[in-house]
Amino acid sequence: MIQSVDRAVAVLLELQGARRLRLTELANRLSLPNSTVHGIVATLVTRGMVEQAASGRYALGPGVLRLSNVYLDSNELRLRALSWTEALAERSGCAVRVGVPLERDIVVIHHVLRPDGSHQMREIGIDIPAHGTALGKAVLAFDARRAEELLAAAPLPKLTGRTCVDGEELAEQLARVRDDGIATALDEAILGESEVAAPIFDAHDAVVGAVGIVLSSSAATGDRLINDEVRRTAVSISRELGASAWPPRSRPRTSAGS
Amino acid sequence: MTSMDGVPDPTAGAGSPPATAPATHLDGGLVRRWIAELAQRLRAAEARLTELDAAIGDADHGTNMTRGARAAMAALAEHDEDTAAARLVAAVGHSLSRSVGGASGPLYGTWFNALGRSLPPELPATAMELATALGAALDAVQQLGAAELGDKTMVDALAPAARQAREVAGSGADLAGMLRIAAGAAEDGAVATIPLRARRGRASYLGARSEGHQDPGATSAAIVLDALRDAADA
């Protein structure tokens, strides 16, 4: 770990969370001297990753947007998922999300709107605690290291009254996901919303993300046809990424990082 | 119009209806007047609730609440005139759970249902009994949604309302007086959501972008209590 790089990333993450901060506020949050933080911030400003408003406070700069756009455009999982998720949305009549794990969250990297012409919030870039979302459960079920790390942090935060926060209960759910490759979440992240998701594997046979539908809880009947559609979509994307089987019969063939 | 001792009442215009006193108990009649008043206010507020929800949600809170009001009125129409307050309030709760989607249906359905279940089953409720029931309804909503004060939700209106209702009822306030305080607390609570960052619901996906907007759920919750206050004030 290179300290200065780590600190620069820490500055970016603080600005992501708080949106606008003065130098002294940043230094305070990072427990670093003003002069140290000033040097880091000045470098980031020169590179366009941070900008300074007239008020003197700092915020993320346009360079960050350029990076995230390239991330989306070059992310292979997302690219392979584009047409399959479009088809899933059409066939299911539901919104579709693709998510990848990041620490204890799932970050949505692709979102197809519910095909009913209604006004909907854009969800690309949102992050949801993994234990509260079907996408997260689908990933955790096949990522033992990440699951172990998360379960060790139990009891987990509640997003709604229905969020599963008990480590043992969650572990049981993950075991059931391994049985049929389908993960569900009912009113566990957002009241009134339920999800069905399945894991996506890559050429290393490692789980790299998940795809799922979002439906209103009143419509969530555990319909096997819907489950099959979601599973088929996950299989198709995984095949395009080079997975040998779905779910893979063996452990990841090489360490896939992450 | 003459007063009881035969002297003409100078404050009443010719042919005006008799002045009614504020309600002292929550009975079936007051529940019906409440929901009728609420339906009217929600229709009038639909555009505003929609606008608030468009800023930090799916822009359907206005229509959801109007739909809920219609369902609630229909549910009340199915009960006899002499049905007790508790049963009517619970019936409103069931109708909302069934007919309103998203989070509002389950949340308001739970609130009204728990409120109804906490009221005395047959007799009209006193101010103290209503205050206690408001507390129980709040607890049920917090159980369902896991929201705390400050999360930028309806709890930010309902919690101060329940707390202050309990305080003033405990000091001997009458029903109408208690409701005036409670509704005022709810209104203040709704306005207080403006600077908050949402920590529940879809608005929480917006992070810092949710700041600077009044929460639609807290706004409609204040309307619910305003309507009860006005119905009780007669």
Interface residues (C-beta under 8 A of the other chain):
Chain A: G17 A18 R19 S118 H119 Q120 M121 E123 I126 I128 K158 L159 T160 G161 T163 D187 I190 L191 G192 S216 S217 S218
Chain B: A54 G57 D58 A59 D60 G101 G102 A103 S104 G105 P106 L107 Q142 Q143 L144 G145 A146 R200 G201 R202 Y205 L206 G207 A208
